[in-house]
């Protein structure tokens, strides 16, 4: 299965045997998996954050480990260490739970900064150093870190360097009344409903093939310019103390291509970028003091910034040949692209 759209639909439908109303989360995690990204998943207790990750691992057939982050957990509890075996008189390397395809760091903000930083090398370099030895992590590799936004006692806020390494921040919302009613009915009929009720529907080879297909998606220079305009706006506004880094620009590039592929297109449109603005930027920027005193949120500021930036649709209207080429999945002529 090399088609990213078919892969996503298959995963979503199988996870839907247990989940209700979590399609946005499933799509976001699929996009991250197809682009080697990581997810920061925020939500109050009881909204199935960990269940979503577990179900995703089961349906994709990927190895899964969950790490319950607490103040007393140590970096070696995540990465692993060398253990002396008295029987052999030698040290034996014991890999930690980070050596998995899907790693859930549950309540990441309950771990100390030292332990949080143990994930930095793993998330960025996809390697782990133990006793001076550098080991490669499995491929594919995705970290899904959860956090509770309402209980701050005994927590440690993620530093900027750590947040920037999460490609997307997703929010698990409380379900609406209709969805919760369906949830009650479903569990009333089957009280034991859990991840064991879903099956593996794709495999690692399918994932790798879909990842390769995403790299082939075409993105026009005008849309790249749109991405740069959005990122630059976060750096120029007085409402933000610091804007997004170049890593955010790369996140836009990769995730917009993955979203286009999931939607069944081999080319990116401005809407692919727009819907990813909040998941990519909200956790990367820092509010200014004036904005905080005005009770504005990062989402408010980002929404206003994007509203003032014109998407590149008008340039395609002005050059119908370029529009036709993009709609057909091809590339516009060089002079058309440069003109925009």
C-alpha beads as a LAMMPS data file, in Angstrom:
LAMMPS data file: protein, C-alpha beads

340 atoms
339 bonds

1 atom types
1 bond types

-500.0 500.0 xlo xhi
-500.0 500.0 ylo yhi
-500.0 500.0 zlo zhi

Masses

1 110.0

Atoms # bond

1 1 1 0.000 0.000 0.000
2 1 1 1.974 2.982 -1.304
3 1 1 -0.933 5.451 -1.474
4 1 1 -0.872 7.705 1.633
5 1 1 -4.610 8.426 1.265
6 1 1 -5.474 4.731 1.285
7 1 1 -3.109 4.100 4.204
8 1 1 -4.679 6.865 6.274
9 1 1 -8.245 5.775 5.475
10 1 1 -7.444 2.184 6.418
11 1 1 -5.893 3.200 9.742
12 1 1 -8.697 5.662 10.551
13 1 1 -11.472 3.177 9.828
14 1 1 -9.888 0.442 11.922
15 1 1 -9.231 2.785 14.854
16 1 1 -12.854 3.892 14.538
17 1 1 -13.879 0.487 15.860
18 1 1 -12.951 1.870 19.291
19 1 1 -12.521 5.641 18.895
20 1 1 -15.292 8.162 18.406
21 1 1 -14.702 11.663 17.079
22 1 1 -10.886 11.580 17.061
23 1 1 -10.314 11.841 13.314
24 1 1 -8.290 15.066 13.638
25 1 1 -5.877 13.361 16.031
26 1 1 -5.543 10.293 13.819
27 1 1 -4.850 12.474 10.785
28 1 1 -2.274 14.550 12.678
29 1 1 -0.413 11.492 13.961
30 1 1 -0.452 9.935 10.485
31 1 1 0.991 13.131 9.005
32 1 1 3.750 13.121 11.632
33 1 1 4.543 9.454 11.007
34 1 1 4.800 10.011 7.250
35 1 1 7.191 12.943 7.735
36 1 1 9.351 11.664 10.621
37 1 1 7.807 14.147 13.045
38 1 1 6.782 14.042 16.699
39 1 1 3.539 14.965 18.436
40 1 1 2.794 16.984 21.564
41 1 1 -0.701 15.848 22.554
42 1 1 -2.526 18.014 25.066
43 1 1 -5.824 17.346 26.796
44 1 1 -7.526 16.938 30.136
45 1 1 -7.548 13.478 31.754
46 1 1 -9.913 10.935 30.285
47 1 1 -10.041 12.067 26.649
48 1 1 -8.215 8.975 25.302
49 1 1 -4.820 10.542 24.612
50 1 1 -2.845 7.386 25.410
51 1 1 -5.507 5.157 23.874
52 1 1 -5.193 6.968 20.544
53 1 1 -1.436 6.337 20.479
54 1 1 -1.864 2.697 21.494
55 1 1 -4.508 2.072 18.851
56 1 1 -2.357 3.753 16.216
57 1 1 0.549 1.447 17.026
58 1 1 -1.654 -1.645 16.909
59 1 1 -3.243 -0.812 13.549
60 1 1 0.141 -0.007 11.959
61 1 1 1.897 -3.022 13.447
62 1 1 4.602 -0.820 14.927
63 1 1 6.364 -1.593 18.211
64 1 1 4.896 0.467 21.056
65 1 1 6.198 1.553 24.463
66 1 1 4.630 3.842 27.037
67 1 1 6.734 5.739 29.567
68 1 1 4.923 7.179 32.580
69 1 1 6.841 10.358 33.299
70 1 1 7.223 11.194 36.997
71 1 1 9.552 13.517 38.966
72 1 1 11.727 10.595 40.077
73 1 1 12.270 9.022 36.657
74 1 1 15.883 9.240 35.442
75 1 1 17.302 9.700 31.943
76 1 1 18.659 6.151 32.025
77 1 1 15.119 4.904 32.675
78 1 1 14.294 6.186 29.189
79 1 1 17.436 5.533 27.170
80 1 1 18.827 2.483 28.973
81 1 1 22.193 1.699 30.548
82 1 1 24.866 -0.942 31.045
83 1 1 24.235 -3.560 33.712
84 1 1 27.001 -5.631 35.272
85 1 1 26.318 -9.363 35.102
86 1 1 28.109 -11.118 37.938
87 1 1 27.706 -14.496 36.247
88 1 1 29.724 -13.452 33.206
89 1 1 31.803 -10.698 34.756
90 1 1 30.825 -8.395 31.923
91 1 1 28.607 -5.373 31.364
92 1 1 25.489 -5.959 29.324
93 1 1 23.745 -3.199 27.402
94 1 1 20.072 -2.927 28.344
95 1 1 18.076 -0.729 25.981
96 1 1 15.412 1.531 27.449
97 1 1 11.794 1.949 26.329
98 1 1 12.776 4.674 23.846
99 1 1 13.906 1.869 21.539
100 1 1 10.538 1.437 19.898
101 1 1 8.677 2.711 16.839
102 1 1 5.920 4.524 18.743
103 1 1 6.999 5.954 22.115
104 1 1 4.409 7.590 24.356
105 1 1 5.870 9.905 26.997
106 1 1 2.807 10.165 29.222
107 1 1 2.517 13.460 31.136
108 1 1 5.907 14.632 29.912
109 1 1 5.695 17.819 31.985
110 1 1 5.842 15.756 35.196
111 1 1 9.430 14.726 34.486
112 1 1 12.332 16.948 35.518
113 1 1 14.102 19.042 32.863
114 1 1 17.098 16.702 33.018
115 1 1 14.921 13.740 32.143
116 1 1 12.982 15.679 29.519
117 1 1 16.271 16.505 27.825
118 1 1 17.004 12.774 27.489
119 1 1 14.476 12.795 24.676
120 1 1 16.218 15.611 22.781
121 1 1 18.866 13.501 21.074
122 1 1 16.394 10.719 20.404
123 1 1 13.822 13.030 18.812
124 1 1 16.245 15.043 16.697
125 1 1 19.073 12.669 15.856
126 1 1 17.154 9.384 16.167
127 1 1 20.093 8.007 18.097
128 1 1 20.820 7.370 21.773
129 1 1 24.199 7.471 23.504
130 1 1 24.742 4.934 26.288
131 1 1 28.095 4.662 28.032
132 1 1 29.782 6.442 25.122
133 1 1 28.202 4.173 22.498
134 1 1 25.831 5.688 19.941
135 1 1 22.915 3.461 18.988
136 1 1 20.376 3.965 16.211
137 1 1 16.693 3.987 17.087
138 1 1 14.155 1.905 15.136
139 1 1 12.780 3.244 11.864
140 1 1 10.128 4.619 11.734
141 1 1 10.296 6.424 15.066
142 1 1 7.722 8.803 16.537
143 1 1 7.398 10.285 20.027
144 1 1 3.904 11.169 21.206
145 1 1 4.197 13.198 24.406
146 1 1 1.035 13.931 26.373
147 1 1 0.408 16.652 28.892
148 1 1 -2.467 17.871 31.018
149 1 1 -3.112 21.630 30.586
150 1 1 -5.133 22.152 33.761
151 1 1 -3.052 20.536 36.506
152 1 1 0.191 22.453 36.928
153 1 1 1.142 21.421 40.476
154 1 1 4.283 19.302 40.493
155 1 1 5.005 19.880 36.800
156 1 1 7.919 21.323 34.824
157 1 1 7.114 23.402 31.763
158 1 1 8.785 22.161 28.618
159 1 1 11.656 24.464 27.599
160 1 1 11.565 26.153 24.211
161 1 1 14.232 23.869 22.764
162 1 1 12.136 20.840 23.654
163 1 1 8.862 22.245 22.336
164 1 1 10.468 23.179 19.034
165 1 1 11.301 19.539 18.399
166 1 1 7.630 18.588 18.302
167 1 1 6.436 18.930 14.746
168 1 1 2.767 19.307 15.712
169 1 1 0.833 20.125 18.841
170 1 1 -2.585 18.468 18.823
171 1 1 -5.425 18.927 21.278
172 1 1 -7.671 16.109 22.444
173 1 1 -10.945 17.898 23.115
174 1 1 -13.802 16.805 25.333
175 1 1 -16.375 15.144 23.051
176 1 1 -19.692 16.760 22.208
177 1 1 -22.908 15.415 23.657
178 1 1 -23.754 13.297 20.595
179 1 1 -20.295 11.744 20.511
180 1 1 -20.365 11.042 24.238
181 1 1 -23.809 9.484 23.882
182 1 1 -22.468 7.183 21.180
183 1 1 -19.535 6.371 23.467
184 1 1 -21.917 5.324 26.244
185 1 1 -23.925 3.138 23.874
186 1 1 -20.840 1.475 22.477
187 1 1 -19.368 0.626 25.869
188 1 1 -22.774 -0.411 27.175
189 1 1 -22.853 -3.026 24.426
190 1 1 -19.207 -4.025 24.875
191 1 1 -17.768 -3.040 28.297
192 1 1 -14.408 -4.629 27.455
193 1 1 -13.806 -2.512 24.335
194 1 1 -10.085 -1.644 24.172
195 1 1 -7.114 -1.679 21.770
196 1 1 -7.311 -5.473 21.657
197 1 1 -10.477 -5.043 19.573
198 1 1 -8.587 -3.610 16.596
199 1 1 -6.245 -5.404 14.231
200 1 1 -3.098 -4.582 12.344
201 1 1 -4.192 -3.314 8.927
202 1 1 -0.897 -1.982 7.515
203 1 1 2.741 -2.855 8.100
204 1 1 6.136 -1.178 8.241
205 1 1 6.690 -1.627 4.497
206 1 1 3.391 0.152 3.803
207 1 1 4.455 3.045 6.028
208 1 1 7.867 3.359 4.384
209 1 1 6.303 3.273 0.903
210 1 1 3.801 5.978 1.879
211 1 1 6.638 8.092 3.319
212 1 1 8.430 7.876 -0.018
213 1 1 5.249 8.862 -1.861
214 1 1 4.926 11.988 0.305
215 1 1 8.382 13.189 -0.738
216 1 1 7.199 13.179 -4.364
217 1 1 4.319 15.608 -3.718
218 1 1 4.779 18.874 -5.611
219 1 1 4.783 22.208 -3.786
220 1 1 4.814 25.391 -5.837
221 1 1 7.251 28.220 -5.150
222 1 1 4.332 30.545 -4.429
223 1 1 3.209 28.284 -1.599
224 1 1 6.759 28.117 -0.260
225 1 1 6.701 31.916 -0.233
226 1 1 3.371 31.789 1.632
227 1 1 4.984 29.572 4.272
228 1 1 7.897 31.986 4.623
229 1 1 5.508 34.933 4.957
230 1 1 3.652 33.205 7.803
231 1 1 6.822 32.277 9.677
232 1 1 8.330 35.743 9.169
233 1 1 5.168 37.371 10.540
234 1 1 5.680 35.567 13.858
235 1 1 9.121 37.155 14.123
236 1 1 8.014 40.696 13.316
237 1 1 4.953 41.165 15.520
238 1 1 5.304 42.939 18.890
239 1 1 2.761 40.485 20.336
240 1 1 5.400 37.737 20.393
241 1 1 8.686 37.811 22.273
242 1 1 10.087 35.218 19.924
243 1 1 8.782 33.836 16.679
244 1 1 9.093 30.486 14.986
245 1 1 12.418 28.949 14.024
246 1 1 13.440 27.605 10.590
247 1 1 12.403 24.202 11.928
248 1 1 8.829 25.494 11.744
249 1 1 9.291 26.358 8.062
250 1 1 10.482 22.820 7.401
251 1 1 7.523 21.471 9.356
252 1 1 5.174 23.434 7.082
253 1 1 6.932 22.104 3.995
254 1 1 6.799 18.455 5.053
255 1 1 3.400 18.326 6.710
256 1 1 1.611 20.231 3.950
257 1 1 2.934 17.681 1.457
258 1 1 1.757 14.845 3.702
259 1 1 -1.681 16.396 4.145
260 1 1 -2.021 16.835 0.390
261 1 1 -1.125 13.176 -0.116
262 1 1 -3.608 12.054 2.544
263 1 1 -6.275 14.116 0.801
264 1 1 -5.515 12.284 -2.451
265 1 1 -3.518 15.015 -4.214
266 1 1 0.034 15.016 -5.543
267 1 1 0.348 18.790 -5.149
268 1 1 -0.007 21.208 -2.217
269 1 1 -2.684 23.895 -2.087
270 1 1 -2.779 26.912 0.286
271 1 1 -5.455 25.235 2.416
272 1 1 -2.966 22.488 3.314
273 1 1 -0.754 25.155 4.870
274 1 1 -3.555 27.130 6.550
275 1 1 -5.018 24.196 8.485
276 1 1 -1.577 23.365 9.848
277 1 1 -0.771 26.866 11.108
278 1 1 -1.987 26.400 14.672
279 1 1 -0.631 22.848 15.213
280 1 1 2.792 23.931 13.948
281 1 1 3.130 27.384 15.523
282 1 1 1.116 27.569 18.756
283 1 1 3.695 25.734 20.886
284 1 1 6.752 27.348 19.272
285 1 1 6.096 31.038 19.899
286 1 1 6.271 33.072 23.089
287 1 1 3.783 35.790 23.985
288 1 1 4.992 39.269 24.847
289 1 1 4.119 40.751 28.228
290 1 1 1.685 43.196 26.645
291 1 1 -0.145 40.392 24.852
292 1 1 -0.407 38.386 28.074
293 1 1 -1.762 41.403 29.959
294 1 1 -4.353 41.787 27.203
295 1 1 -5.438 38.172 27.829
296 1 1 -4.442 37.149 24.325
297 1 1 -3.305 33.617 23.586
298 1 1 -0.751 32.372 21.104
299 1 1 -3.629 31.028 19.033
300 1 1 -5.237 34.496 18.949
301 1 1 -2.043 36.150 17.761
302 1 1 -1.316 33.496 15.136
303 1 1 -4.870 33.624 13.817
304 1 1 -4.669 37.404 13.377
305 1 1 -1.287 37.176 11.662
306 1 1 -2.441 34.599 9.132
307 1 1 -5.639 36.533 8.409
308 1 1 -3.501 39.448 7.208
309 1 1 -1.422 37.314 4.801
310 1 1 -2.878 36.767 1.356
311 1 1 -2.613 33.149 0.167
312 1 1 -1.204 32.588 -3.324
313 1 1 -4.513 31.717 -5.036
314 1 1 -4.694 35.044 -6.881
315 1 1 -1.392 34.427 -8.671
316 1 1 -2.730 31.181 -10.091
317 1 1 -5.855 33.013 -11.290
318 1 1 -3.661 35.523 -13.072
319 1 1 -1.729 32.745 -14.805
320 1 1 -4.253 30.093 -15.913
321 1 1 -1.575 27.877 -17.452
322 1 1 0.153 27.626 -14.081
323 1 1 -3.127 26.882 -12.347
324 1 1 -3.872 24.098 -14.813
325 1 1 -0.437 22.594 -14.318
326 1 1 -0.763 22.538 -10.544
327 1 1 -4.308 21.171 -10.627
328 1 1 -3.059 18.391 -12.900
329 1 1 -0.296 17.602 -10.433
330 1 1 2.441 18.912 -12.699
331 1 1 4.855 21.786 -12.281
332 1 1 4.244 25.256 -13.729
333 1 1 6.672 26.673 -16.252
334 1 1 9.642 28.431 -14.661
335 1 1 8.667 31.925 -15.876
336 1 1 5.157 31.564 -14.391
337 1 1 6.454 30.469 -11.008
338 1 1 9.070 33.209 -10.867
339 1 1 6.477 35.858 -11.713
340 1 1 4.552 35.114 -8.560

Bonds

1 1 1 2
2 1 2 3
3 1 3 4
4 1 4 5
5 1 5 6
6 1 6 7
7 1 7 8
8 1 8 9
9 1 9 10
10 1 10 11
11 1 11 12
12 1 12 13
13 1 13 14
14 1 14 15
15 1 15 16
16 1 16 17
17 1 17 18
18 1 18 19
19 1 19 20
20 1 20 21
21 1 21 22
22 1 22 23
23 1 23 24
24 1 24 25
25 1 25 26
26 1 26 27
27 1 27 28
28 1 28 29
29 1 29 30
30 1 30 31
31 1 31 32
32 1 32 33
33 1 33 34
34 1 34 35
35 1 35 36
36 1 36 37
37 1 37 38
38 1 38 39
39 1 39 40
40 1 40 41
41 1 41 42
42 1 42 43
43 1 43 44
44 1 44 45
45 1 45 46
46 1 46 47
47 1 47 48
48 1 48 49
49 1 49 50
50 1 50 51
51 1 51 52
52 1 52 53
53 1 53 54
54 1 54 55
55 1 55 56
56 1 56 57
57 1 57 58
58 1 58 59
59 1 59 60
60 1 60 61
61 1 61 62
62 1 62 63
63 1 63 64
64 1 64 65
65 1 65 66
66 1 66 67
67 1 67 68
68 1 68 69
69 1 69 70
70 1 70 71
71 1 71 72
72 1 72 73
73 1 73 74
74 1 74 75
75 1 75 76
76 1 76 77
77 1 77 78
78 1 78 79
79 1 79 80
80 1 80 81
81 1 81 82
82 1 82 83
83 1 83 84
84 1 84 85
85 1 85 86
86 1 86 87
87 1 87 88
88 1 88 89
89 1 89 90
90 1 90 91
91 1 91 92
92 1 92 93
93 1 93 94
94 1 94 95
95 1 95 96
96 1 96 97
97 1 97 98
98 1 98 99
99 1 99 100
100 1 100 101
101 1 101 102
102 1 102 103
103 1 103 104
104 1 104 105
105 1 105 106
106 1 106 107
107 1 107 108
108 1 108 109
109 1 109 110
110 1 110 111
111 1 111 112
112 1 112 113
113 1 113 114
114 1 114 115
115 1 115 116
116 1 116 117
117 1 117 118
118 1 118 119
119 1 119 120
120 1 120 121
121 1 121 122
122 1 122 123
123 1 123 124
124 1 124 125
125 1 125 126
126 1 126 127
127 1 127 128
128 1 128 129
129 1 129 130
130 1 130 131
131 1 131 132
132 1 132 133
133 1 133 134
134 1 134 135
135 1 135 136
136 1 136 137
137 1 137 138
138 1 138 139
139 1 139 140
140 1 140 141
141 1 141 142
142 1 142 143
143 1 143 144
144 1 144 145
145 1 145 146
146 1 146 147
147 1 147 148
148 1 148 149
149 1 149 150
150 1 150 151
151 1 151 152
152 1 152 153
153 1 153 154
154 1 154 155
155 1 155 156
156 1 156 157
157 1 157 158
158 1 158 159
159 1 159 160
160 1 160 161
161 1 161 162
162 1 162 163
163 1 163 164
164 1 164 165
165 1 165 166
166 1 166 167
167 1 167 168
168 1 168 169
169 1 169 170
170 1 170 171
171 1 171 172
172 1 172 173
173 1 173 174
174 1 174 175
175 1 175 176
176 1 176 177
177 1 177 178
178 1 178 179
179 1 179 180
180 1 180 181
181 1 181 182
182 1 182 183
183 1 183 184
184 1 184 185
185 1 185 186
186 1 186 187
187 1 187 188
188 1 188 189
189 1 189 190
190 1 190 191
191 1 191 192
192 1 192 193
193 1 193 194
194 1 194 195
195 1 195 196
196 1 196 197
197 1 197 198
198 1 198 199
199 1 199 200
200 1 200 201
201 1 201 202
202 1 202 203
203 1 203 204
204 1 204 205
205 1 205 206
206 1 206 207
207 1 207 208
208 1 208 209
209 1 209 210
210 1 210 211
211 1 211 212
212 1 212 213
213 1 213 214
214 1 214 215
215 1 215 216
216 1 216 217
217 1 217 218
218 1 218 219
219 1 219 220
220 1 220 221
221 1 221 222
222 1 222 223
223 1 223 224
224 1 224 225
225 1 225 226
226 1 226 227
227 1 227 228
228 1 228 229
229 1 229 230
230 1 230 231
231 1 231 232
232 1 232 233
233 1 233 234
234 1 234 235
235 1 235 236
236 1 236 237
237 1 237 238
238 1 238 239
239 1 239 240
240 1 240 241
241 1 241 242
242 1 242 243
243 1 243 244
244 1 244 245
245 1 245 246
246 1 246 247
247 1 247 248
248 1 248 249
249 1 249 250
250 1 250 251
251 1 251 252
252 1 252 253
253 1 253 254
254 1 254 255
255 1 255 256
256 1 256 257
257 1 257 258
258 1 258 259
259 1 259 260
260 1 260 261
261 1 261 262
262 1 262 263
263 1 263 264
264 1 264 265
265 1 265 266
266 1 266 267
267 1 267 268
268 1 268 269
269 1 269 270
270 1 270 271
271 1 271 272
272 1 272 273
273 1 273 274
274 1 274 275
275 1 275 276
276 1 276 277
277 1 277 278
278 1 278 279
279 1 279 280
280 1 280 281
281 1 281 282
282 1 282 283
283 1 283 284
284 1 284 285
285 1 285 286
286 1 286 287
287 1 287 288
288 1 288 289
289 1 289 290
290 1 290 291
291 1 291 292
292 1 292 293
293 1 293 294
294 1 294 295
295 1 295 296
296 1 296 297
297 1 297 298
298 1 298 299
299 1 299 300
300 1 300 301
301 1 301 302
302 1 302 303
303 1 303 304
304 1 304 305
305 1 305 306
306 1 306 307
307 1 307 308
308 1 308 309
309 1 309 310
310 1 310 311
311 1 311 312
312 1 312 313
313 1 313 314
314 1 314 315
315 1 315 316
316 1 316 317
317 1 317 318
318 1 318 319
319 1 319 320
320 1 320 321
321 1 321 322
322 1 322 323
323 1 323 324
324 1 324 325
325 1 325 326
326 1 326 327
327 1 327 328
328 1 328 329
329 1 329 330
330 1 330 331
331 1 331 332
332 1 332 333
333 1 333 334
334 1 334 335
335 1 335 336
336 1 336 337
337 1 337 338
338 1 338 339
339 1 339 340
